Structures are given as C-alpha cells and as structure tokens.
Amino acid sequence: MNCSKKMNQTNLHQRGLQGNSIGYMPGLDGLRALAVFAVIAYHLNLTWVPGGLLGVSLFFVLSGYLITNILLKQWEQSGAIDLKDFWLRRARRLLPALFVMLAGVMSWVMLCAPERMAALKQEALAAVFYTSNWYLIFHQVSYFESFGPPSPLGHLWSLAVEEQFYLFWPLLLGLGLRCLRQRKWIIGGTMAVALTSAAAMALIYIPGQDPSRVYYGTDTRAFALLVGALLAMVWPSRKMNPDLSSKKRLALDVAGGLGLLVVLLMIGKTNQYQTSLYQGGLLLYSVAAACLVAVLAHPASYLGRLFGWGPLRWLGDCSYGIYLWHYPVIILTNPVVSTEGLNLSRTLLQIAVSIILAALSRYLIEEPIRYGRRKQVRRRRSDLQWWHRPLAPSTKISFSILLMFLILFVTLNGGMQISQRALAKSHVTQNQAQVADKDELANIEPKATEKKSDISGDDITIIGDSLMINVAPVLQNRLPGIVIDAQLGRQMYQAPDLISKLQKEGKLGKIVIIELGTNGSFTEKQLMNTLDSLQRAEKILLVNTRVPKPWESVVNETLTKVAESYPNTKLIDWHLISSGHEDYFYPDGVHLTQSGMKAYGETLIDALISNQNDGE
C-alpha cells in the first residue's frame, strides 16, 4: 500500500501537479495526440482529413476542462484561487518552448529570407504577448485565403485564444464563486456566456465569404473553452468513483464511443467553408468532445485505458511542442510551387522532425525550467570525476537549443534548396517567355489553330477573377469580339449581380465561361444561384482551380458535383491539365507565367471547339 502511494506521488510530482493535483488522467494525453495530429493533417492539406482544423477545438475543450478542474479544487481546499501561483505555473509551462521556437524561426528567416523579417517581427511580438489572433484580425490576414508565402507563425492564434482564457477565466470564476453561493448560478451563467459566444459566431459569419474573423476571434471561439469549463463543474475528476458496476461502465464507454464517433466523423467529413460549421456545428462538436473528455477522464473507462496506451500518451505529453514546431517546419520546407500533389517522403520527414524537436524541447528545456531540481541530493562537484558531474540546467538548455537549431537548419535548408530550384525554374521560364513578342504569345499550337479558325468570340462571355485578367490578351487575340469581365479578388457570391448587369447591357453571350474560386470557396447554393441566373445561356463552361490553399479541393468538388446536375453545363479540368507543370505558375503557385497563360488559353479554346463540335 505504501509502495503504491509512493508511486502515485512520484507520478504527480513528475507532472508538476503538487498542491493543485487533480490526479493524472492518461486517456486525456491520448486525446491530445489525436488533436495535434488532426491539426497536422490539416496543415499538410491531406484531402482525406478536411476537418483537421477541428483538432484546435478539441484542445480548447480539454483546456477549459483541466484548468477549471484545477481552479475549483483549489477553491474547495483553501476557499480562494491563488492567481499568482496559477499564472506562474502557466508561464513556466508555456513560455520557454514558445521562446525557443520563435528564436529558431526568426534565426532561420534572418539568415535565409531576410526580406520577410519586417513582417515577421510584428507577428513574433504579437505571439510573445499572446495577441496573435487579434493581430491577424485587425491586419485582415486571412487564415484561409491569403496569397503569397504563408507565415510560419500563423498557427499561434490558437495559443493566444487559450492564454487570454487563462488570464481572464480565473478572475471571472473566482468572482462568481465569491458572489454566488449556489453552484447552479455559476453553471447557468457560464452556459449563457457559451451560448452567446456561439450565437455571435453564427451571426457574424457570412456564408460563402472568408470565415477568418469568426475563426480567430476570442469572442466567437470562447464557447469551446467554456463547454470544457462546464464539464469540470458538473463532472469534477476528484469525485469520480473507479468502482462502477458493469452496466454503468458499459454505459460510460458507450457514451464515450458516441462522442468519439461524432468527433471523428466531423474531422473526416467537414471542411472550413461549410456553413453549418459556423452556425452551430462547432458548438455540436464541442459538446461531443466534452462527452469524450468526460469518459476518458473517468478511471473506470475502458476507452480511457485505450487512449492511455503508452506511445499515444507519450505523443500527447509532447503535443504542445509538436503543435509549436510542426507548422514552421511544414511552411519552411514546402516547395514554393508544387503541382504533383502529396509527397509522402517529405510529409513523413516533416512529421518526424516536428516530433524530434518537440521531444528535445520537452526534455531539455521545458521540464528543467518547469520543475527545476526538487529535493535532489546535492553532492560536492569536486568529489566527482568530470564525466560523472551533472550538467547544470543552463548547460542543458544551451545544448538543447543548439541541437534544435542544427536539426531545424538542416531540415529547412533542404526545403530552401527545393524552393530555390522551383524559383529558378520559374524565373527561367519567365525570362524565356519575355523574349517572345505579343504575337508569339497569342499563337497556339498549329494543329489547334486550324481547328480554331471557325470559332467566333461574338457569342462568348467570360466571368473571372485575377487569373482571367492575365489570360485575357491571349483569348482576345484569338477570339475577337469576346466579352471578358475579370476583376481582382472576385468571389462566386458576386456573380449573379454581375450577370444581371451584363444582361442588361447586352453583353451576355450564348456561351458563358465562369472562372471563379481562386480567391476562396463558395457553397453549392451560391454556385446554383449563379447557374440559375444564366437560364438564357445555351452552354455554360465551369473552370476548376489550382491554388495551393485548403479551399482548392472544396472548390473543385463543389464545381464537379453541381455541374453534373445541370445538363447544359460542362466542367473544364484545369487542375488535371496543369498537373506536373510548375513552369505554368509564378512563385505564389496561383498566377500564371506566360507559358501558363498560353496553356490556359489553349485549354479554354479547346473546350469551346469541343462544345461547338457537340452542337454540330
């Protein structure tokens, strides 16, 4: 019995929970591992995990539960919440790893991409003060729809939301515990604030437009943290009984299994542009996640034992460091332009390097700073041989920082070389194309030219975005009389009004080509509204997109699905045609080089020829 108690105390000591201990719940570490790998899959643009961004919401629910659990136990033991102790613990837990990651990324950028340093300094400063989410909102930086090289610090917005919760929630909870004697009023108030937050998300969100404001906002994301807090109020870990009857144990695991099923289905089936996600879907997900957390936290749960499996638990222990490192590793090692799809070897290497850096951070930086030398038996260093002498914490930290920087530099240097090769290839293509005059730019393969001699542009209208602005000279040269209405940043929801305007002006042809989706996603309903407004058109050609952003697959799937239900509509698969042609694109992976413009123009004209032949 004494031995068992000793082991339990040792485990608690290792996790830094003395004094405020809520007991170790290994199943929750396994859940952390699931959450962080869902996020990694999302940032790797793995199409089979479109809802990987929901891993962040899973972290929010977990944080809300664990933090509130600690605070409530402290209140019951001492009748107060020690804010200084709580905030110092959070600082020791979070800041060292963050500072090392920031130092690593900034050092690499300073050495290898100094032109990005000015913008990154501001983001790093926002990260240090945990205001990254509001920095991005006020600077109108889209999490989903920004072009150019993405910031390696773009993922820190979620840590800012959590830290803001850690700052204000203990104050609010302490005030509620002092002023409201009955716990039900605190529960009711917390529930009301959570529902208000979810309602704010639903009201502010505009379907079919960039959801970054509601995605970043502390006000519109707080409900996930508060759902976790509510769970801690009604399901405190300290009151869980490990001795349950078989029926109760079965009911517990069934509830956890249902929660896990909802979590996995939503991760596998939803995407960031799905309207329902922001109109109650994320709240539903948070509730399902809370059910799962409740079961995994219970000592009698078989599901908790499954999630407490050793390797999964270890990954969960390292999940904070993995989250910190994975995004800069991915962003800084991805090639500038890639049209080949998933590169499995590079993906596995990125994941492995992220885990290695996180492990080094945990063992050599985070834990020494967090726990220090507690109750160690001190011996005189002079009595020990030099190879037996323990390293000082400062030496361990310095060594680990040096080792992490070395791994990061080797990895990122490889990614930089890939990027430079892609850039060089793009610039060579651009310089070669600039030698050609405008007439040569307009010329297309001779074999195709013979077919195109019968095509007239008089009855053709194209509605597009910035991509079509670049291609317009090619088409206008080959198809005199064609009407091309293209605008920078245009979205699908703007198309119906534009179509009505063109129709009134007599500029809407019998054949309409729509090229939209470069700048963001749209709903099926918005696309159908656009097609329904073209009832007078004899033929509609929809062009899908190639853009190195998460909405690419969403846009292309929507276009394919809706086109099949409209008999006079045909899909032009530019995504397939451009596969393997890095030379078609500038370094942003979106806009076209001159060879890309020629290829794009030829693709559209070939589609018009095919349409003409079908009509005959």
Secondary structure, 3 states (H helix, E strand, C coil): CHHHHHHHHHHHHHCCCCCCCCCCCHHHHHHHHHHHHHHHHHHCCCCCCCCCCHHHHHHHHHHHHHHHHHHHHHHHHHCCCCHHHHHHHHHHHHHHHHHHHHHHHHHHHHHHCHHHHHHHHHHHHHHHCCCHHHHHHHCCCCCCCCCCCCCCCHHHHHHHHHHHHHHHHHHHHHHHHHHCCCHHHHHHHHHHHHHHHHHHHHHHCCCCCCCHHHHHCHHHHHHHHHHHHHHHHHCCHHHCCCCCCHHHHHHHHHHHHHHHHHHHHHHHHCCCCCHHHHHHHHHHHHHHHHHHHHHHHCCCCHHHHHHCCHHHHHHHHCHHHHHHHHHHHHHHHCCCCCCCCCCHHHHHHHHHHHHHHHHHHHHHHHHHHHHCCCCCCCCCHHHCCCCCCCCCHHHHHHHHHHHHHHHHHHHHHHHHHHHHHHHHHHHHHHHHHHHCCHHHHHCCCHHHHHHHCCCCCCCEEEEECHHHHHHHHHHHHHCCCCEEEECCCCCHHHHHHHHHHHHHCCCCCCEEEEECCCCCCCCHHHHHHHHHCCCCCCEEEEECCCCCCCHHHHHHHHHHHHHCCCCCEEEECHHHHCCCCHHHECCCCCCECHHHHHHHHHHHHHHHHHHHHHHC
